[in-house]
Amino acid sequence: MGSDHAGNDRGGILRAFADRLFPPAGGGAVRPHGLLPPLLVVLTFVSGLVDAVSYLGLDHVFVANMTGNVALLGFALAGDRELSGAASILALAAFVLGAWAAGRLRRYGSGGGGGKALFGPLVAVQAVLVAGALAVSVTGGGQLLLVGLLALGMGLQNAVVHRLAVPDLTTTVVTRTLTGLAVDPWGPPSVRRVVSVAALLCGALCGGLLTLNHGSRWALLAALVLLAWVAALGLRGAGAGPGPAGA
């Protein structure tokens, strides 16, 4: 009984957050994205966590922010000896491979639902990859293996988020988000953009504090716990489709 009540409370918080990000147009209106928006905010936080691990602890490379990674690769090729061109190339390749694999699942999958049907399973796979990265970190494995596992997972995440196409919640891209925030008049999209930027910043801050003070394994553990929670909700159909605003 207590467990059911706690679950209902959590569901109520998620619904309230979803309605704040995408306000219903009127009484009884349908949520266009179900409970996906708050889950995507959590994934944005996770992006900050893993980028903190990779940049601060793994040869100054990004595994989530590929725009920055391309720039870092250019700097490495220009001769900056503090940067690893091999790590940047590996991160880019693993990211693209993860996105490609998710794309093939979408194309050849027999079930319907598109990105929403794949959301829970792909986040679960990403959690497994982060668990593998955590195991490598604990056992003192190679840094390049860590980079590959994390970037592969972020490729999966970005592919499913791309398919979902929830406005302003890309989970990794901030430049375009900030541009929209500055250019467009204030409104519901502005709230989503502020939340998105804040989630990435807070994830990077928490990941940075954990990595610098306690090592990358604690930041990876935090990312794993959050991904497992999002995957569990996704597999239960939390974001499978729209629902009434009062549901």
LUMKOLSE-344327 format. One record per atom (N, C-alpha, C): residue in one letter; x, y, z. Coordinates in steps of 0.05 Angstrom, whole numbers, padded with zeros to 5 digits, always signed. Example, Ala and Ser with C-alpha at 12.3 -4.5 7.8 and 13.67 -1.06 7.14 Angstrom:
2
a+00264-00114+00156/a+00246-00090+00156/a+00264-00066+00156/s+00257-00045+00142/s+00273-00021+00143/s+00258+00001+00157/
% end
This chain:
247
m+00017-00024+00000/m+00000+00000+00000/m+00017+00025+00000/g+00037+00026+00018/g+00055+00048+00020/g+00071+00051-00006/s+00079+00028-00018/s+00095+00029-00043/s+00078+00041-00065/d+00052+00033-00067/d+00034+00043-00088/d+00030+00073-00084/h+00028+00082-00059/h+00023+00110-00054/h+00048+00126-00062/a+00072+00115-00056/a+00097+00129-00063/a+00099+00130-00094/g+00091+00108-00108/g+00092+00108-00137/g+00074+00129-00149/n+00050+00131-00137/n+00031+00151-00147/n+00041+00179-00142/d+00055+00184-00120/d+00066+00210-00114/d+00087+00217-00135/r+00105+00197-00142/r+00125+00203-00162/r+00112+00208-00189/g+00091+00192-00195/g+00077+00197-00221/g+00065+00225-00221/g+00054+00234-00198/g+00042+00260-00197/g+00063+00282-00202/i+00087+00278-00191/i+00108+00298-00194/i+00117+00299-00224/l+00119+00275-00236/l+00126+00275-00265/l+00105+00288-00282/r+00080+00282-00276/r+00058+00295-00291/r+00058+00325-00288/a+00062+00334-00263/a+00063+00363-00259/a+00086+00376-00274/f+00109+00363-00274/f+00133+00373-00288/f+00127+00373-00318/a+00115+00352-00328/a+00108+00350-00357/a+00089+00373-00365/d+00070+00378-00348/d+00051+00400-00354/d+00064+00427-00352/r+00084+00430-00336/r+00099+00456-00334/r+00115+00460-00360/l+00126+00438-00370/l+00143+00441-00394/l+00125+00444-00419/f+00103+00430-00420/f+00084+00432-00442/f+00056+00437-00431/p+00050+00462-00425/p+00024+00469-00412/p+00000+00460-00430/p-00019+00446-00418/p-00043+00438-00433/p-00058+00463-00444/a-00069+00460-00467/a-00083+00483-00480/a-00109+00489-00466/g-00121+00470-00452/g-00146+00474-00438/g-00153+00451-00420/g-00176+00453-00406/g-00184+00432-00388/g-00188+00405-00403/g-00176+00384-00393/g-00178+00358-00405/g-00161+00355-00430/a-00143+00373-00436/a-00126+00371-00459/a-00108+00347-00457/v-00098+00338-00479/v-00081+00315-00480/v-00052+00323-00479/r-00036+00309-00463/r-00007+00314-00463/r+00005+00304-00489/p+00017+00321-00505/p+00027+00313-00531/p+00050+00293-00530/h+00065+00293-00507/h+00088+00276-00505/h+00088+00258-00480/g+00065+00255-00469/g+00063+00238-00445/g+00081+00248-00423/l+00095+00230-00410/l+00114+00237-00389/l+00143+00238-00399/l+00147+00238-00425/l+00174+00239-00436/l+00189+00264-00428/p+00177+00288-00429/p+00194+00312-00424/p+00210+00311-00398/p+00199+00304-00374/p+00216+00304-00351/p+00237+00282-00352/l+00231+00260-00366/l+00252+00239-00369/l+00275+00249-00387/l+00268+00265-00407/l+00289+00276-00424/l+00306+00296-00409/v+00294+00310-00390/v+00310+00329-00373/v+00330+00313-00357/v+00322+00289-00346/v+00340+00272-00331/v+00363+00263-00349/l+00357+00256-00374/l+00377+00247-00393/l+00396+00270-00399/t+00386+00295-00400/t+00404+00318-00404/t+00423+00321-00381/f+00414+00316-00357/f+00431+00317-00333/f+00453+00295-00336/v+00445+00271-00345/v+00463+00249-00349/v+00485+00257-00369/s+00477+00271-00390/s+00496+00280-00410/s+00518+00297-00398/g+00510+00315-00380/g+00530+00331-00365/g+00548+00314-00348/l+00537+00294-00335/l+00553+00276-00318/l+00574+00261-00334/v+00566+00249-00356/v+00586+00233-00371/v+00606+00250-00386/d+00599+00274-00394/d+00618+00292-00407/d+00639+00301-00386/a+00630+00305-00361/a+00649+00312-00340/a+00669+00290-00336/v+00659+00265-00336/v+00677+00242-00333/v+00697+00241-00355/s+00687+00243-00380/s+00705+00240-00403/s+00724+00263-00407/y+00715+00287-00402/y+00733+00310-00407/y+00753+00313-00384/l+00744+00310-00360/l+00762+00314-00337/l+00780+00290-00331/g+00770+00266-00338/g+00784+00242-00330/g+00795+00225-00353/l+00787+00231-00378/l+00794+00214-00401/l+00805+00230-00424/d+00828+00240-00421/d+00843+00252-00444/d+00829+00277-00456/h+00813+00291-00440/h+00800+00316-00450/h+00785+00311-00476/v+00765+00293-00474/v+00749+00286-00497/v+00719+00287-00487/f+00701+00294-00505/f+00673+00293-00499/f+00661+00267-00510/v+00642+00256-00496/v+00628+00232-00506/v+00598+00238-00512/a+00588+00261-00503/a+00561+00269-00509/a+00559+00293-00528/n+00577+00312-00524/n+00577+00337-00540/n+00595+00334-00564/m+00584+00325-00587/m+00601+00319-00610/m+00610+00345-00624/t+00595+00367-00620/t+00605+00392-00632/t+00632+00400-00619/g+00632+00399-00593/g+00657+00405-00579/g+00679+00384-00585/n+00671+00359-00589/n+00690+00339-00595/n+00703+00343-00622/v+00688+00351-00642/v+00699+00357-00668/v+00720+00380-00666/a+00713+00400-00650/a+00732+00423-00646/a+00757+00413-00632/l+00754+00396-00612/l+00777+00386-00598/l+00795+00369-00616/l+00782+00354-00634/l+00798+00338-00654/l+00814+00357-00671/g+00802+00379-00680/g+00817+00399-00696/g+00840+00410-00680/f+00836+00416-00655/f+00858+00427-00638/f+00881+00406-00635/a+00873+00381-00632/a+00893+00359-00629/a+00909+00356-00655/l+00895+00357-00677/l+00909+00355-00703/l+00927+00379-00708/a+00920+00402-00696/a+00936+00426-00700/a+00962+00424-00683/g+00963+00405-00665/g+00988+00402-00650/g+00986+00405-00620/d+00962+00409-00608/d+00959+00411-00579/d+00964+00384-00567/r+00986+00382-00553/r+00995+00356-00542/r+00979+00348-00517/e+00963+00366-00506/e+00947+00359-00483/e+00921+00345-00491/l+00915+00345-00517/l+00891+00332-00527/l+00898+00307-00542/s+00880+00288-00542/s+00884+00262-00555/s+00867+00260-00580/g+00880+00261-00603/g+00865+00258-00628/g+00853+00230-00630/a+00867+00210-00620/a+00857+00183-00621/a+00831+00180-00605/a+00831+00192-00581/a+00807+00191-00564/a+00783+00205-00577/s+00789+00228-00589/s+00767+00243-00602/s+00756+00227-00626/i+00773+00215-00642/i+00764+00199-00665/i+00748+00175-00655/l+00758+00162-00634/l+00743+00139-00623/l+00716+00147-00613/a+00714+00170-00599/a+00688+00179-00588/a+00669+00185-00611/l+00679+00198-00632/l+00662+00204-00655/l+00652+00179-00669/a+00670+00160-00672/a+00663+00135-00686/a+00643+00119-00670/a+00648+00117-00643/a+00630+00101-00626/a+00602+00115-00625/f+00602+00141-00623/f+00577+00156-00622/f+00560+00150-00648/v+00574+00153-00671/v+00560+00148-00696/v+00551+00119-00698/l+00567+00101-00689/l+00559+00072-00689/l+00534+00068-00673/g+00533+00080-00649/g+00509+00077-00632/g+00485+00089-00645/a+00487+00112-00657/a+00465+00125-00670/a+00456+00108-00694/w+00475+00098-00709/w+00469+00081-00733/w+00454+00056-00724/a+00464+00043-00703/a+00451+00018-00694/a+00422+00024-00685/a+00417+00046-00671/a+00390+00053-00663/a+00373+00059-00687/g+00385+00072-00707/g+00370+00077-00731/g+00361+00052-00746/r+00378+00032-00746/r+00371+00007-00759/r+00349-00007-00744/l+00349-00006-00717/l+00328-00018-00701/l+00301-00005-00708/r+00302+00022-00711/r+00278+00037-00718/r+00267+00029-00745/r+00286+00024-00764/r+00277+00018-00791/r+00266-00010-00795/y+00279-00029-00781/y+00272-00057-00786/y+00256-00069-00763/g+00251-00054-00742/g+00235-00064-00720/g+00207-00070-00729/s+00196-00092-00719/s+00169-00101-00728/s+00147-00086-00713/g+00153-00076-00688/g+00133-00064-00672/g+00128-00035-00681/g+00105-00024-00673/g+00099+00004-00679/g+00108+00021-00657/g+00102+00047-00660/g+00108+00066-00638/g+00133+00082-00642/g+00149+00075-00663/g+00173+00091-00669/g+00191+00094-00645/g+00201+00119-00641/g+00219+00125-00620/g+00208+00120-00593/k+00182+00123-00589/k+00170+00119-00563/k+00172+00089-00555/a+00169+00071-00574/a+00171+00043-00569/a+00199+00035-00562/l+00219+00049-00573/l+00247+00042-00569/l+00259+00056-00545/f+00245+00076-00535/f+00257+00093-00514/f+00267+00077-00490/g+00249+00062-00478/g+00257+00046-00454/g+00279+00026-00460/p+00276+00010-00481/p+00297-00010-00487/p+00324+00002-00493/l+00325+00024-00508/l+00351+00036-00515/l+00364+00049-00491/v+00348+00062-00473/v+00359+00073-00449/v+00369+00051-00431/a+00356+00028-00431/a+00365+00005-00416/a+00392-00005-00427/v+00395-00006-00453/v+00421-00014-00465/v+00442+00007-00458/q+00435+00032-00458/q+00454+00053-00450/q+00463+00049-00421/a+00444+00042-00404/a+00451+00036-00376/a+00471+00013-00374/v+00467-00007-00390/v+00485-00030-00390/v+00513-00021-00398/l+00515-00004-00419/l+00541+00006-00428/l+00554+00023-00406/v+00539+00039-00392/v+00551+00055-00370/v+00559+00036-00348/a+00544+00015-00343/a+00552-00004-00323/a+00579-00017-00331/g+00582-00023-00357/g+00607-00033-00366/g+00630-00014-00362/a+00624+00012-00368/a+00645+00033-00364/a+00652+00035-00334/l+00632+00032-00317/l+00638+00033-00288/l+00655+00010-00280/a+00650-00014-00290/a+00666-00037-00284/a+00694-00034-00294/v+00698-00022-00318/v+00725-00017-00328/v+00739+00003-00310/s+00725+00023-00301/s+00737+00044-00284/s+00746+00032-00257/v+00729+00015-00246/v+00735+00003-00220/v+00759-00016-00222/t+00761-00031-00244/t+00782-00050-00247/t+00808-00038-00260/g+00807-00012-00266/g+00831+00001-00276/g+00836-00005-00305/g+00815-00009-00321/g+00818-00015-00349/g+00826+00009-00365/g+00830+00005-00391/g+00840+00026-00409/g+00820+00050-00412/q+00831+00074-00415/q+00815+00098-00418/q+00800+00097-00445/l+00812+00087-00466/l+00799+00087-00492/l+00774+00069-00491/l+00775+00047-00477/l+00752+00030-00474/l+00729+00045-00460/l+00736+00060-00440/l+00716+00077-00426/l+00703+00097-00446/v+00720+00110-00461/v+00710+00130-00480/v+00691+00116-00500/g+00699+00093-00510/g+00683+00079-00530/g+00656+00071-00519/l+00655+00060-00495/l+00630+00051-00483/l+00611+00075-00478/l+00622+00096-00467/l+00605+00120-00461/l+00594+00133-00486/a+00612+00136-00506/a+00603+00149-00531/a+00583+00132-00546/l+00587+00105-00545/l+00567+00087-00557/l+00540+00091-00545/g+00539+00092-00518/g+00514+00097-00504/g+00501+00124-00511/m+00517+00144-00513/m+00507+00171-00520/m+00497+00171-00549/g+00508+00156-00566/g+00498+00154-00593/g+00470+00142-00594/l+00466+00121-00578/l+00439+00109-00575/l+00419+00129-00564/q+00428+00144-00543/q+00410+00163-00531/q+00402+00185-00551/n+00421+00196-00565/n+00415+00217-00584/n+00398+00208-00607/a+00401+00183-00615/a+00385+00172-00637/a+00356+00170-00629/v+00350+00160-00606/v+00322+00157-00598/v+00310+00184-00592/v+00326+00203-00580/v+00316+00230-00576/v+00310+00244-00602/h+00327+00239-00622/h+00322+00250-00649/h+00296+00240-00660/r+00290+00214-00657/r+00265+00203-00667/r+00241+00214-00651/l+00244+00218-00626/l+00222+00229-00610/l+00215+00257-00618/a+00235+00273-00624/a+00232+00300-00633/a+00215+00317-00614/v+00220+00315-00588/v+00206+00332-00569/v+00219+00359-00569/p+00204+00380-00575/p+00215+00407-00579/p+00232+00416-00555/d+00256+00427-00561/d+00273+00440-00542/d+00287+00422-00522/l+00283+00395-00524/l+00294+00377-00505/l+00311+00356-00520/t+00334+00365-00530/t+00352+00348-00546/t+00370+00331-00529/t+00374+00338-00504/t+00390+00325-00483/t+00420+00331-00486/t+00429+00343-00508/t+00458+00348-00511/t+00464+00376-00523/v+00447+00385-00541/v+00454+00410-00556/v+00445+00434-00541/v+00464+00452-00536/v+00457+00477-00521/v+00459+00502-00538/t+00476+00502-00558/t+00479+00526-00575/t+00453+00535-00587/r+00439+00516-00600/r+00414+00523-00612/r+00393+00530-00591/t+00394+00517-00569/t+00375+00523-00547/t+00379+00551-00537/l+00403+00559-00533/l+00409+00587-00524/l+00401+00607-00545/t+00405+00600-00570/t+00397+00618-00592/t+00367+00623-00591/g+00352+00602-00589/g+00323+00604-00588/g+00314+00620-00563/l+00328+00616-00541/l+00321+00630-00517/l+00325+00660-00520/a+00346+00667-00534/a+00353+00696-00538/a+00335+00709-00559/v+00328+00694-00580/v+00315+00706-00604/v+00285+00706-00600/d+00273+00685-00590/d+00243+00683-00589/d+00232+00697-00564/p+00207+00707-00566/p+00194+00719-00543/p+00190+00698-00521/w+00188+00708-00496/w+00185+00690-00474/w+00158+00675-00475/g+00159+00649-00470/g+00135+00632-00470/g+00142+00605-00461/p+00124+00585-00464/p+00129+00558-00455/p+00155+00546-00467/p+00162+00551-00492/p+00188+00541-00502/p+00212+00552-00486/s+00209+00577-00477/s+00231+00589-00462/s+00236+00573-00436/v+00214+00565-00423/v+00217+00550-00398/v+00231+00524-00403/r+00224+00510-00425/r+00237+00485-00432/r+00267+00489-00437/r+00273+00511-00451/r+00301+00517-00457/r+00318+00523-00433/v+00306+00539-00415/v+00320+00545-00390/v+00325+00519-00374/v+00305+00502-00372/v+00307+00477-00357/v+00328+00459-00370/s+00329+00458-00397/s+00348+00442-00411/s+00377+00451-00405/v+00382+00477-00408/v+00408+00487-00403/v+00416+00483-00374/a+00398+00488-00355/a+00403+00484-00327/a+00409+00455-00320/a+00395+00436-00333/a+00400+00408-00328/a+00427+00400-00337/l+00436+00409-00361/l+00462+00402-00370/l+00484+00414-00353/l+00480+00439-00345/l+00499+00453-00327/l+00501+00438-00301/c+00479+00432-00288/c+00479+00418-00263/c+00492+00390-00265/g+00486+00376-00287/g+00499+00350-00291/g+00529+00353-00293/a+00538+00373-00309/a+00567+00377-00311/a+00579+00385-00285/l+00565+00402-00269/l+00575+00410-00243/l+00578+00387-00224/c+00556+00371-00222/c+00557+00348-00204/c+00578+00327-00213/g+00579+00322-00240/g+00599+00304-00250/g+00627+00314-00245/g+00631+00340-00249/g+00657+00351-00244/g+00666+00349-00215/l+00647+00355-00197/l+00654+00354-00168/l+00660+00325-00160/l+00644+00306-00170/l+00649+00278-00163/l+00676+00268-00175/t+00680+00275-00201/t+00705+00265-00214/t+00730+00277-00202/l+00729+00303-00197/l+00753+00316-00187/l+00760+00309-00158/n+00739+00304-00142/n+00743+00299-00114/n+00742+00270-00106/h+00729+00253-00122/h+00726+00225-00114/h+00732+00205-00136/g+00738+00215-00160/g+00743+00197-00182/g+00718+00193-00199/s+00723+00183-00224/s+00701+00181-00243/s+00680+00159-00236/r+00688+00140-00219/r+00669+00118-00214/r+00643+00127-00201/w+00645+00148-00184/w+00621+00158-00170/w+00602+00173-00189/a+00614+00188-00208/a+00598+00201-00228/a+00585+00181-00246/l+00599+00160-00253/l+00588+00139-00270/l+00566+00124-00255/l+00570+00119-00229/l+00549+00106-00213/l+00523+00123-00213/a+00527+00149-00209/a+00503+00167-00210/a+00489+00166-00236/a+00505+00166-00258/a+00493+00164-00285/a+00478+00137-00288/l+00490+00116-00278/l+00478+00089-00281/l+00451+00088-00266/v+00450+00099-00242/v+00425+00098-00226/v+00403+00114-00241/l+00410+00137-00251/l+00390+00153-00265/l+00380+00140-00290/l+00399+00128-00305/l+00391+00115-00330/l+00374+00090-00324/a+00380+00076-00303/a+00364+00052-00296/a+00336+00061-00289/w+00333+00083-00274/w+00307+00093-00267/w+00291+00102-00291/v+00304+00117-00309/v+00290+00126-00334/v+00282+00102-00351/a+00300+00082-00353/a+00294+00058-00369/a+00271+00043-00357/a+00270+00041-00331/a+00248+00026-00318/a+00221+00040-00323/l+00221+00066-00322/l+00196+00081-00328/l+00189+00078-00357/g+00209+00080-00375/g+00204+00077-00403/g+00193+00050-00410/l+00204+00029-00398/l+00195+00002-00404/l+00167-00003-00393/r+00159+00012-00373/r+00132+00010-00362/r+00113+00027-00378/g+00123+00042-00398/g+00105+00058-00415/g+00100+00086-00405/a+00118+00097-00388/a+00113+00124-00378/a+00112+00145-00400/g+00127+00140-00421/g+00127+00160-00443/g+00116+00149-00469/a+00100+00127-00467/a+00092+00113-00491/a+00072+00129-00508/g+00058+00148-00497/g+00039+00162-00512/g+00026+00184-00497/p+00010+00201-00510/p-00003+00223-00496/p-00024+00213-00476/g-00028+00230-00456/g-00049+00223-00437/g-00063+00248-00429/p-00087+00245-00417/p-00103+00269-00409/p-00087+00285-00388/a-00090+00311-00389/a-00076+00328-00371/a-00083+00324-00343/g-00106+00314-00338/g-00114+00309-00310/g-00109+00281-00301/a-00096+00264-00318/a-00093+00236-00312/a-00072+00233-00290/
% end
